[in-house]
Amino acid sequence: MNPVIKALNFRHACKEFDSRKKISKGHMEMILTAAHLSPSSFGMEAWKFIVISSDEAKKALRLACWNQPQIADASHVIIICARPKAADPSSDYVRMNFERRGLPEDATKAYIEKYKNHMETEVFPRMSAYAWCAKQCYIALANIMTTAASEEIDTCPIEGFEKDWVEKVLHIDTQEYEVAVIVALGYRVREQPPRRRHSMDQTVEYR
Ligand SMILES: Cc1cc2nc3c(=O)[nH]c(=O)nc-3n(C[C@H](O)[C@H](O)[C@H](O)COP(=O)(O)O)c2cc1C
């Protein structure tokens, strides 16, 4: 079987982690490398990955996450933060991001202009900078989950949290970063339940 499909079959939203089993430093580095290598629109990388492993922090975080036990029992929890201010077309961050391509000044300027135009005409009329950055964060989330699964490490993506509370508990500087999504990682206690999916016919359309 294709190794990615094998990992995708292994992955499920793990509801019960074995709190005694910890993910190795090497595995965590591999998983975070997958996040780091994730693509983002215009290569903006307007995100940050905060890794939580202390029992104390996980306990406090659990309360802000609908009291879900996965948070406290997981070996590690990654808080994926969006960086909305960085996506501002007039920010130094955007300029630096395009400059690092090493293009002539004219081409860099043209890129920034194209980005500004895209954000102003297509993105901002439909969503906030936070929502746009969060979309990119979910790509990293998927790569984190698939890479973990390829090493038989379980995950649970978490959207069930109170954003303001999580940001307060973790002392996140919300002028720069806002929580987009959370993922708990560890090792399952039970076998995964049967997979529920609508049929391919219902969800895929060939034209
Ligand atoms: C963005 C996102 C947020 C989710 N949030 C939660 C959550 O807060 N708690 C939870 O137990 N499961 C959560 N889930 C898991 C889904 O319920 C689960 O992926 C879905 O039911 C399909 O099951 P499977 O992942 O085991 O195939 C979330 C999934 C995604 C993709």
PDBQT file of the ligand as one rigid body, heavy atoms in Angstrom, charges set to zero:
ROOT
HETATM    1  C1  LIG A 301     -10.480  20.912  12.630  1.00  0.00    +0.000 C 
HETATM    2  C2  LIG A 301     -10.954  19.774  13.447  1.00  0.00    +0.000 A 
HETATM    3  C3  LIG A 301     -11.344  19.983  14.755  1.00  0.00    +0.000 A 
HETATM    4  C4  LIG A 301     -11.744  18.919  15.558  1.00  0.00    +0.000 A 
HETATM    5  N1  LIG A 301     -12.023  19.144  16.868  1.00  0.00    +0.000 NA
HETATM    6  C5  LIG A 301     -12.252  18.093  17.672  1.00  0.00    +0.000 A 
HETATM    7  C6  LIG A 301     -12.383  18.267  19.077  1.00  0.00    +0.000 A 
HETATM    8  O1  LIG A 301     -12.342  19.371  19.615  1.00  0.00    +0.000 OA
HETATM    9  N2  LIG A 301     -12.577  17.157  19.831  1.00  0.00    +0.000 N 
HETATM   10  C7  LIG A 301     -12.641  15.909  19.299  1.00  0.00    +0.000 A 
HETATM   11  O2  LIG A 301     -12.780  14.946  20.047  1.00  0.00    +0.000 OA
HETATM   12  N3  LIG A 301     -12.523  15.716  17.958  1.00  0.00    +0.000 NA
HETATM   13  C8  LIG A 301     -12.314  16.765  17.160  1.00  0.00    +0.000 A 
HETATM   14  N4  LIG A 301     -12.171  16.571  15.797  1.00  0.00    +0.000 N 
HETATM   15  C9  LIG A 301     -12.204  15.203  15.261  1.00  0.00    +0.000 C 
HETATM   16  C10 LIG A 301     -13.383  14.923  14.325  1.00  0.00    +0.000 C 
HETATM   17  O3  LIG A 301     -14.558  14.791  15.050  1.00  0.00    +0.000 OA
HETATM   18  C11 LIG A 301     -13.007  13.683  13.516  1.00  0.00    +0.000 C 
HETATM   19  O4  LIG A 301     -11.884  13.952  12.745  1.00  0.00    +0.000 OA
HETATM   20  C12 LIG A 301     -14.166  13.198  12.611  1.00  0.00    +0.000 C 
HETATM   21  O5  LIG A 301     -15.258  12.788  13.374  1.00  0.00    +0.000 OA
HETATM   22  C13 LIG A 301     -13.720  12.050  11.713  1.00  0.00    +0.000 C 
HETATM   23  O6  LIG A 301     -13.199  10.989  12.458  1.00  0.00    +0.000 OA
HETATM   24  P1  LIG A 301     -11.713  10.436  12.219  1.00  0.00    +0.000 P 
HETATM   25  O7  LIG A 301     -10.779  11.626  12.308  1.00  0.00    +0.000 OA
HETATM   26  O8  LIG A 301     -11.462   9.467  13.344  1.00  0.00    +0.000 OA
HETATM   27  O9  LIG A 301     -11.664   9.794  10.879  1.00  0.00    +0.000 OA
HETATM   28  C14 LIG A 301     -11.800  17.622  14.995  1.00  0.00    +0.000 A 
HETATM   29  C15 LIG A 301     -11.444  17.439  13.661  1.00  0.00    +0.000 A 
HETATM   30  C16 LIG A 301     -11.008  18.481  12.904  1.00  0.00    +0.000 A 
HETATM   31  C17 LIG A 301     -10.548  18.210  11.496  1.00  0.00    +0.000 C 
ENDROOT
TORSDOF 0
